[in-house]
């Protein structure tokens, strides 16, 4: 900013400051009143409508899906984007900490007196980028399929196998339809087109690390599991649907 522009700004600021009211007690009183209104509204809604806490935790279940509150969905999705295990600390600690430090340093980095948005393109573009990125990651996190649920219609004889897949944690590394994760394992939505039942069973019994082995799985459950995976086809005429 030029020296003449800075002097003009300071002159206009001093005139407006002289015409206005002091911060204390006028602005403090307004903020206090608004804070009391917000607090009273929250207390009133909690008394009238209560708080939805959801069902009680069942420590014996193996199908519980831990999910964060909606305002943490962008961090939840960030963990899905950064897949390598070595980079998980970067997603959980590094990125949020770096962004928080940068946010705290903004007043020291940008010391210009200009406050008009159109005259601060870098700050405005950065703010819009952060807001859009958080909004997009929040949307992806909210719409992500459950890691232990398969929203797929199959014939009755394949239902036991579908349940075994859902409860065995397969969707933590694989994706079937709209459910599960994109890795580190391959997508299984059309595994029936790629492998025969015998090959699927051999893969389950002698998998590649870090996939666990299902060699000791109950034979009947293993048969149901192979049957369900074998009928997963990539075409529209899925033989498992009815």
C-alpha beads as a LAMMPS data file, in Angstrom:
LAMMPS data file: protein, C-alpha beads

242 atoms
241 bonds

1 atom types
1 bond types

-500.0 500.0 xlo xhi
-500.0 500.0 ylo yhi
-500.0 500.0 zlo zhi

Masses

1 110.0

Atoms # bond

1 1 1 0.000 0.000 0.000
2 1 1 1.281 3.454 -0.904
3 1 1 2.096 5.972 1.821
4 1 1 -0.630 8.370 0.609
5 1 1 -3.256 5.601 0.656
6 1 1 -2.216 4.624 4.163
7 1 1 -2.529 8.218 5.392
8 1 1 -5.973 8.508 3.766
9 1 1 -7.097 5.310 5.420
10 1 1 -5.847 6.393 8.847
11 1 1 -7.537 9.787 8.452
12 1 1 -10.870 8.206 7.526
13 1 1 -10.500 5.693 10.345
14 1 1 -9.870 8.422 12.927
15 1 1 -12.946 10.356 11.756
16 1 1 -15.182 7.294 11.964
17 1 1 -13.748 6.414 15.345
18 1 1 -14.454 9.898 16.660
19 1 1 -18.070 9.707 15.452
20 1 1 -18.675 6.252 16.853
21 1 1 -19.045 4.837 20.335
22 1 1 -16.327 3.233 22.456
23 1 1 -15.968 -0.533 22.449
24 1 1 -16.596 -0.660 26.184
25 1 1 -19.333 -0.787 27.326
26 1 1 -21.452 -0.563 24.132
27 1 1 -20.013 -3.408 22.020
28 1 1 -19.369 -5.556 25.101
29 1 1 -22.968 -5.109 26.238
30 1 1 -24.334 -6.088 22.798
31 1 1 -22.138 -9.186 22.637
32 1 1 -23.139 -10.169 26.181
33 1 1 -26.842 -9.820 25.402
34 1 1 -26.504 -11.903 22.227
35 1 1 -24.526 -14.568 24.098
36 1 1 -27.288 -14.775 26.704
37 1 1 -29.921 -15.115 23.949
38 1 1 -28.005 -17.954 22.301
39 1 1 -27.431 -19.717 25.632
40 1 1 -31.101 -19.369 26.594
41 1 1 -32.147 -20.754 23.174
42 1 1 -29.908 -23.802 23.580
43 1 1 -31.162 -24.450 27.113
44 1 1 -34.776 -24.030 25.989
45 1 1 -34.400 -26.452 23.067
46 1 1 -32.653 -29.026 25.269
47 1 1 -35.515 -28.838 27.793
48 1 1 -38.306 -28.953 25.195
49 1 1 -36.840 -31.421 22.688
50 1 1 -34.146 -33.225 24.648
51 1 1 -30.894 -34.558 23.230
52 1 1 -30.744 -37.557 20.892
53 1 1 -27.996 -39.728 22.353
54 1 1 -28.741 -42.792 20.246
55 1 1 -28.929 -46.398 21.456
56 1 1 -26.840 -47.583 24.373
57 1 1 -23.428 -48.975 23.552
58 1 1 -23.301 -52.755 23.287
59 1 1 -19.770 -54.052 24.000
60 1 1 -20.644 -57.508 22.652
61 1 1 -21.511 -56.420 19.116
62 1 1 -19.047 -56.741 16.248
63 1 1 -21.041 -54.615 13.835
64 1 1 -20.907 -51.252 15.594
65 1 1 -19.947 -48.430 13.242
66 1 1 -18.057 -45.629 14.995
67 1 1 -18.705 -42.331 13.272
68 1 1 -17.775 -38.816 14.380
69 1 1 -20.069 -35.850 14.787
70 1 1 -20.944 -34.076 11.546
71 1 1 -18.501 -31.218 12.177
72 1 1 -15.635 -33.742 12.197
73 1 1 -16.681 -35.448 8.947
74 1 1 -13.999 -33.568 6.989
75 1 1 -11.280 -35.058 9.218
76 1 1 -13.021 -38.441 8.995
77 1 1 -12.843 -38.258 5.200
78 1 1 -9.264 -37.012 5.313
79 1 1 -8.290 -40.338 6.899
80 1 1 -9.904 -42.109 3.940
81 1 1 -7.975 -39.955 1.447
82 1 1 -4.594 -40.458 3.123
83 1 1 -4.422 -44.261 2.981
84 1 1 -0.826 -45.347 3.835
85 1 1 -0.534 -46.265 7.509
86 1 1 2.681 -44.264 7.872
87 1 1 0.842 -41.099 6.841
88 1 1 -2.082 -41.546 9.261
89 1 1 -0.421 -39.303 11.909
90 1 1 -0.117 -36.646 9.213
91 1 1 -3.881 -36.771 8.618
92 1 1 -4.900 -36.919 12.274
93 1 1 -2.342 -34.578 13.837
94 1 1 -0.152 -32.946 11.210
95 1 1 -2.650 -31.353 8.833
96 1 1 -5.035 -29.950 11.501
97 1 1 -2.116 -28.647 13.576
98 1 1 -0.445 -26.973 10.615
99 1 1 -3.709 -25.338 9.554
100 1 1 -4.387 -24.130 13.088
101 1 1 -0.903 -22.624 13.362
102 1 1 -1.322 -20.880 10.004
103 1 1 -4.689 -19.514 11.104
104 1 1 -3.163 -18.113 14.301
105 1 1 -0.337 -16.549 12.287
106 1 1 -2.610 -14.820 9.766
107 1 1 -2.785 -11.519 11.718
108 1 1 1.020 -11.440 11.847
109 1 1 1.492 -12.420 8.198
110 1 1 -1.109 -10.079 6.727
111 1 1 -0.485 -6.748 8.481
112 1 1 -2.012 -4.550 5.794
113 1 1 -4.720 -2.119 6.938
114 1 1 -6.993 -2.872 3.983
115 1 1 -10.169 -4.734 4.932
116 1 1 -12.211 -4.664 1.746
117 1 1 -12.577 -8.194 0.346
118 1 1 -12.099 -7.153 -3.289
119 1 1 -8.738 -5.617 -2.386
120 1 1 -7.487 -8.733 -0.618
121 1 1 -7.549 -11.369 -3.386
122 1 1 -5.009 -13.728 -1.811
123 1 1 -6.773 -13.828 1.556
124 1 1 -10.203 -14.244 -0.027
125 1 1 -9.086 -16.998 -2.416
126 1 1 -7.428 -18.833 0.493
127 1 1 -10.542 -18.529 2.652
128 1 1 -12.828 -19.742 -0.153
129 1 1 -10.513 -22.653 -0.892
130 1 1 -10.455 -23.759 2.759
131 1 1 -14.233 -23.423 3.110
132 1 1 -14.912 -25.322 -0.128
133 1 1 -12.395 -28.048 0.762
134 1 1 -13.899 -28.546 4.220
135 1 1 -17.426 -28.525 2.774
136 1 1 -16.532 -31.079 0.096
137 1 1 -14.764 -33.382 2.563
138 1 1 -17.708 -33.033 4.969
139 1 1 -20.105 -34.085 2.202
140 1 1 -17.952 -37.085 1.281
141 1 1 -17.653 -38.104 4.922
142 1 1 -21.408 -37.813 5.490
143 1 1 -22.307 -39.784 2.360
144 1 1 -19.634 -42.477 2.800
145 1 1 -20.974 -45.975 3.008
146 1 1 -20.865 -47.822 6.288
147 1 1 -17.717 -49.943 6.677
148 1 1 -19.719 -53.009 7.792
149 1 1 -22.946 -52.785 5.825
150 1 1 -23.676 -53.885 2.256
151 1 1 -26.638 -52.158 0.610
152 1 1 -27.103 -54.750 -2.113
153 1 1 -30.095 -56.948 -2.926
154 1 1 -29.145 -60.574 -3.361
155 1 1 -30.982 -63.856 -3.530
156 1 1 -31.915 -65.491 -0.244
157 1 1 -29.211 -68.154 -0.545
158 1 1 -26.513 -65.461 -0.652
159 1 1 -27.711 -63.501 2.394
160 1 1 -25.622 -65.550 4.900
161 1 1 -22.480 -64.874 2.883
162 1 1 -23.274 -61.163 2.641
163 1 1 -23.671 -61.027 6.412
164 1 1 -20.333 -62.799 6.935
165 1 1 -18.577 -60.296 4.659
166 1 1 -20.154 -57.393 6.538
167 1 1 -19.243 -58.742 9.979
168 1 1 -15.732 -59.933 9.117
169 1 1 -14.359 -56.455 8.476
170 1 1 -13.821 -57.049 4.748
171 1 1 -15.184 -53.606 3.885
172 1 1 -12.451 -51.926 5.889
173 1 1 -10.077 -52.658 2.978
174 1 1 -12.424 -53.476 0.078
175 1 1 -15.373 -51.849 -1.604
176 1 1 -18.538 -53.645 -2.675
177 1 1 -21.032 -51.515 -4.532
178 1 1 -21.385 -48.219 -2.677
179 1 1 -20.090 -49.564 0.631
180 1 1 -16.608 -50.006 2.008
181 1 1 -13.283 -48.324 1.324
182 1 1 -11.236 -47.811 -1.835
183 1 1 -8.251 -49.744 -0.600
184 1 1 -5.796 -50.926 0.264
185 1 1 -7.496 -54.040 -1.128
186 1 1 -9.071 -54.208 -4.610
187 1 1 -12.743 -53.547 -5.235
188 1 1 -14.886 -56.683 -5.040
189 1 1 -17.990 -55.444 -6.855
190 1 1 -17.182 -57.593 -9.895
191 1 1 -14.904 -60.211 -8.354
192 1 1 -17.133 -62.961 -9.768
193 1 1 -16.130 -61.894 -13.286
194 1 1 -12.433 -62.125 -12.473
195 1 1 -12.084 -65.247 -10.311
196 1 1 -13.801 -68.620 -10.215
197 1 1 -15.163 -69.899 -6.857
198 1 1 -12.143 -72.145 -6.356
199 1 1 -9.744 -69.244 -6.899
200 1 1 -11.722 -67.078 -4.463
201 1 1 -11.520 -69.776 -1.801
202 1 1 -7.768 -70.203 -2.319
203 1 1 -7.321 -66.437 -1.980
204 1 1 -9.280 -66.454 1.271
205 1 1 -7.180 -69.299 2.669
206 1 1 -3.808 -68.032 1.406
207 1 1 -4.151 -64.252 1.147
208 1 1 -1.523 -61.617 0.563
209 1 1 -0.591 -59.559 3.626
210 1 1 -2.051 -57.598 5.318
211 1 1 -5.276 -59.512 4.580
212 1 1 -5.961 -62.117 7.296
213 1 1 -6.390 -65.788 6.435
214 1 1 -9.830 -67.419 6.566
215 1 1 -8.414 -70.935 6.577
216 1 1 -9.801 -71.658 10.064
217 1 1 -13.246 -70.247 9.279
218 1 1 -16.170 -72.640 9.776
219 1 1 -16.556 -74.632 6.508
220 1 1 -20.232 -73.717 6.144
221 1 1 -19.503 -70.032 6.649
222 1 1 -16.606 -70.236 4.239
223 1 1 -18.862 -71.829 1.638
224 1 1 -21.458 -69.069 2.096
225 1 1 -18.727 -66.450 1.870
226 1 1 -17.356 -67.859 -1.381
227 1 1 -20.867 -68.203 -2.824
228 1 1 -21.661 -64.555 -2.144
229 1 1 -18.398 -63.281 -3.607
230 1 1 -18.720 -65.517 -6.650
231 1 1 -22.089 -64.041 -7.639
232 1 1 -20.766 -60.444 -7.606
233 1 1 -20.798 -59.472 -11.263
234 1 1 -20.002 -56.226 -12.986
235 1 1 -22.884 -56.366 -15.494
236 1 1 -26.497 -55.321 -14.822
237 1 1 -27.738 -58.896 -14.969
238 1 1 -26.352 -59.898 -11.575
239 1 1 -27.442 -63.486 -10.996
240 1 1 -27.720 -62.834 -7.285
241 1 1 -30.493 -60.250 -7.596
242 1 1 -34.139 -61.095 -7.581

Bonds

1 1 1 2
2 1 2 3
3 1 3 4
4 1 4 5
5 1 5 6
6 1 6 7
7 1 7 8
8 1 8 9
9 1 9 10
10 1 10 11
11 1 11 12
12 1 12 13
13 1 13 14
14 1 14 15
15 1 15 16
16 1 16 17
17 1 17 18
18 1 18 19
19 1 19 20
20 1 20 21
21 1 21 22
22 1 22 23
23 1 23 24
24 1 24 25
25 1 25 26
26 1 26 27
27 1 27 28
28 1 28 29
29 1 29 30
30 1 30 31
31 1 31 32
32 1 32 33
33 1 33 34
34 1 34 35
35 1 35 36
36 1 36 37
37 1 37 38
38 1 38 39
39 1 39 40
40 1 40 41
41 1 41 42
42 1 42 43
43 1 43 44
44 1 44 45
45 1 45 46
46 1 46 47
47 1 47 48
48 1 48 49
49 1 49 50
50 1 50 51
51 1 51 52
52 1 52 53
53 1 53 54
54 1 54 55
55 1 55 56
56 1 56 57
57 1 57 58
58 1 58 59
59 1 59 60
60 1 60 61
61 1 61 62
62 1 62 63
63 1 63 64
64 1 64 65
65 1 65 66
66 1 66 67
67 1 67 68
68 1 68 69
69 1 69 70
70 1 70 71
71 1 71 72
72 1 72 73
73 1 73 74
74 1 74 75
75 1 75 76
76 1 76 77
77 1 77 78
78 1 78 79
79 1 79 80
80 1 80 81
81 1 81 82
82 1 82 83
83 1 83 84
84 1 84 85
85 1 85 86
86 1 86 87
87 1 87 88
88 1 88 89
89 1 89 90
90 1 90 91
91 1 91 92
92 1 92 93
93 1 93 94
94 1 94 95
95 1 95 96
96 1 96 97
97 1 97 98
98 1 98 99
99 1 99 100
100 1 100 101
101 1 101 102
102 1 102 103
103 1 103 104
104 1 104 105
105 1 105 106
106 1 106 107
107 1 107 108
108 1 108 109
109 1 109 110
110 1 110 111
111 1 111 112
112 1 112 113
113 1 113 114
114 1 114 115
115 1 115 116
116 1 116 117
117 1 117 118
118 1 118 119
119 1 119 120
120 1 120 121
121 1 121 122
122 1 122 123
123 1 123 124
124 1 124 125
125 1 125 126
126 1 126 127
127 1 127 128
128 1 128 129
129 1 129 130
130 1 130 131
131 1 131 132
132 1 132 133
133 1 133 134
134 1 134 135
135 1 135 136
136 1 136 137
137 1 137 138
138 1 138 139
139 1 139 140
140 1 140 141
141 1 141 142
142 1 142 143
143 1 143 144
144 1 144 145
145 1 145 146
146 1 146 147
147 1 147 148
148 1 148 149
149 1 149 150
150 1 150 151
151 1 151 152
152 1 152 153
153 1 153 154
154 1 154 155
155 1 155 156
156 1 156 157
157 1 157 158
158 1 158 159
159 1 159 160
160 1 160 161
161 1 161 162
162 1 162 163
163 1 163 164
164 1 164 165
165 1 165 166
166 1 166 167
167 1 167 168
168 1 168 169
169 1 169 170
170 1 170 171
171 1 171 172
172 1 172 173
173 1 173 174
174 1 174 175
175 1 175 176
176 1 176 177
177 1 177 178
178 1 178 179
179 1 179 180
180 1 180 181
181 1 181 182
182 1 182 183
183 1 183 184
184 1 184 185
185 1 185 186
186 1 186 187
187 1 187 188
188 1 188 189
189 1 189 190
190 1 190 191
191 1 191 192
192 1 192 193
193 1 193 194
194 1 194 195
195 1 195 196
196 1 196 197
197 1 197 198
198 1 198 199
199 1 199 200
200 1 200 201
201 1 201 202
202 1 202 203
203 1 203 204
204 1 204 205
205 1 205 206
206 1 206 207
207 1 207 208
208 1 208 209
209 1 209 210
210 1 210 211
211 1 211 212
212 1 212 213
213 1 213 214
214 1 214 215
215 1 215 216
216 1 216 217
217 1 217 218
218 1 218 219
219 1 219 220
220 1 220 221
221 1 221 222
222 1 222 223
223 1 223 224
224 1 224 225
225 1 225 226
226 1 226 227
227 1 227 228
228 1 228 229
229 1 229 230
230 1 230 231
231 1 231 232
232 1 232 233
233 1 233 234
234 1 234 235
235 1 235 236
236 1 236 237
237 1 237 238
238 1 238 239
239 1 239 240
240 1 240 241
241 1 241 242
